Amino acid sequence: MRLDVSNFSQIAAELGVTPWPIDELRHVRNFIAHKSKRSALSVRGTGIVGAYANIDVLDAALQYGPGGTKRYIEWINFSKGAAARLVA
């Protein structure tokens, strides 16, 4: 609203999607940047890593996601799609 952009409602709708399909990416990024118990619990809370498993970021990114493709590809595709819809 502060930017007074003409497509505010489109931007709000795109960014207000819940659940956010790449939310797990935020948790993985935080774990990489802040290797702590809290960030590890956050990654485990996404379900992409088992409750007692070692967190291997590369393994998590290379797993097949719910869409049937590798998780990192799903993250990329969603991000590209969101960006394209925001500028359309």
Backbone hydrogen bonds in HBPLUS format (Angstrom, degrees):
<---DONOR---> <-ACCEPTOR-->    atom                        ^
c    i                          cat <-CA-CA->   ^        H-A-AA   ^      H-
h    n   atom  resd res      DA  || num        DHA   H-A  angle D-A-AA Bond
n    s   type  num  typ     dist DA aas  dist angle  dist       angle   num
A0004-ASP N   A0001-MET O   2.99 MM   3  5.12 145.1  2.12 102.7 113.6     1
A0010-GLN N   A0007-ASN O   3.06 MM   3  5.33 120.1  2.44 104.7 119.4     2
A0011-ILE N   A0007-ASN O   3.00 MM   4  6.32 161.5  2.03 159.1 164.9     3
A0012-ALA N   A0008-PHE O   2.83 MM   4  6.02 167.4  1.84 158.9 162.4     4
A0013-ALA N   A0009-SER O   2.97 MM   4  6.05 154.1  2.04 140.1 147.1     5
A0014-GLU N   A0010-GLN O   2.98 MM   4  6.16 159.3  2.02 147.3 152.8     6
A0015-LEU N   A0011-ILE O   2.90 MM   4  6.06 171.0  1.91 159.0 161.2     7
A0016-GLY N   A0012-ALA O   2.92 MM   4  5.69 124.9  2.23 134.4 147.2     8
A0023-ASP N   A0020-TRP O   2.94 MM   3  5.31 156.7  2.00 131.7 128.6     9
A0025-LEU N   A0022-ILE O   2.96 MM   3  5.27 134.2  2.17 104.3 116.8    10
A0026-ARG N   A0023-ASP O   3.05 MM   3  5.37 126.6  2.35 104.5 117.1    11
A0027-HIS N   A0023-ASP O   3.41 MM   4  6.89 152.6  2.49 146.8 153.6    12
A0028-VAL N   A0024-GLU O   2.99 MM   4  6.31 155.5  2.05 149.7 156.6    13
A0029-ARG N   A0025-LEU O   2.86 MM   4  6.06 163.4  1.89 153.1 157.6    14
A0030-ASN N   A0026-ARG O   2.94 MM   4  6.15 159.2  1.99 146.2 151.8    15
A0031-PHE N   A0027-HIS O   2.97 MM   4  6.20 147.3  2.08 141.2 150.2    16
A0032-ILE N   A0028-VAL O   2.97 MM   4  6.30 155.2  2.04 150.8 157.2    17
A0033-ALA N   A0029-ARG O   2.97 MM   4  6.21 162.0  2.00 152.8 157.6    18
A0034-HIS N   A0030-ASN O   2.74 MM   4  5.67 148.8  1.84 144.8 153.4    19
A0036-SER N   A0034-HIS O   2.58 MM   2  5.68  94.9  2.29 123.8 110.9    20
A0040-ALA N   A0036-SER O   2.96 MM   4  6.12 153.8  2.02 146.8 154.6    21
A0041-LEU N   A0037-LYS O   2.90 MM   4  6.13 160.2  1.94 151.6 156.6    22
A0042-SER N   A0038-ARG O   2.98 MM   4  6.19 148.4  2.08 142.9 152.1    23
A0043-VAL N   A0039-SER O   3.02 MM   4  6.30 155.5  2.08 145.8 150.8    24
A0044-ARG N   A0040-ALA O   2.94 MM   4  6.23 166.2  1.96 153.4 157.4    25
A0045-GLY N   A0041-LEU O   2.85 MM   4  5.99 140.6  2.01 139.8 150.9    26
A0046-THR N   A0043-VAL O   3.05 MM   3  5.44 150.5  2.14 107.9 116.6    27
A0047-GLY N   A0044-ARG O   3.07 MM   3  5.51 149.2  2.17 109.3 118.0    28
A0053-ALA N   A0050-GLY O   3.35 MM   3  5.03 154.3  2.42  95.8 103.2    29
A0060-ALA N   A0056-ASP O   2.96 MM   4  6.26 160.2  2.00 156.0 162.3    30
A0061-ALA N   A0057-VAL O   2.94 MM   4  6.17 158.7  1.99 152.3 157.6    31
A0062-LEU N   A0058-LEU O   2.99 MM   4  6.15 143.7  2.12 146.5 156.5    32
A0063-GLN N   A0060-ALA O   3.39 MM   3  5.37 155.9  2.45  98.5 105.3    33
A0072-TYR N   A0061-ALA O   2.99 MM  11  5.01 148.7  2.09 153.7 144.7    34
A0071-ARG N   A0063-GLN O   2.68 MM   8  5.69 157.6  1.73 175.3 173.1    35
A0065-GLY N   A0069-THR O   2.82 MM   4  5.82 166.1  1.84 160.8 156.9    36
A0068-GLY N   A0065-GLY O   3.04 MM   3  5.54 165.3  2.06 117.6 122.2    37
A0073-ILE N   A0070-LYS O   2.95 MM   3  5.34 126.8  2.24 108.6 122.8    38
A0074-GLU N   A0070-LYS O   3.05 MM   4  6.47 152.1  2.13 151.2 160.0    39
A0075-TRP N   A0071-ARG O   2.95 MM   4  6.29 155.2  2.01 152.2 159.0    40
A0076-ILE N   A0072-TYR O   3.00 MM   4  6.19 160.9  2.04 142.2 147.1    41
A0077-ASN N   A0073-ILE O   2.82 MM   4  6.00 169.8  1.83 154.5 157.5    42
A0078-PHE N   A0074-GLU O   2.95 MM   4  6.05 161.8  1.98 148.2 153.0    43
A0079-SER N   A0075-TRP O   3.01 MM   4  6.16 163.2  2.04 147.1 152.3    44
A0080-LYS N   A0076-ILE O   2.88 MM   4  6.12 164.0  1.90 158.3 162.4    45
A0081-GLY N   A0077-ASN O   2.92 MM   4  6.01 160.5  1.96 145.5 151.5    46
A0082-ALA N   A0078-PHE O   2.82 MM   4  6.02 164.6  1.85 156.6 160.2    47
A0083-ALA N   A0079-SER O   2.99 MM   4  6.13 162.8  2.02 146.8 151.9    48
A0084-ALA N   A0080-LYS O   2.90 MM   4  6.10 158.4  1.95 148.9 155.0    49
A0085-ARG N   A0081-GLY O   2.90 MM   4  6.13 157.6  1.95 150.5 156.6    50
A0086-LEU N   A0082-ALA O   2.96 MM   4  6.14 143.3  2.10 144.9 154.9    51
A0087-VAL N   A0083-ALA O   3.25 MM   4  6.52 139.6  2.42 143.7 152.5    52
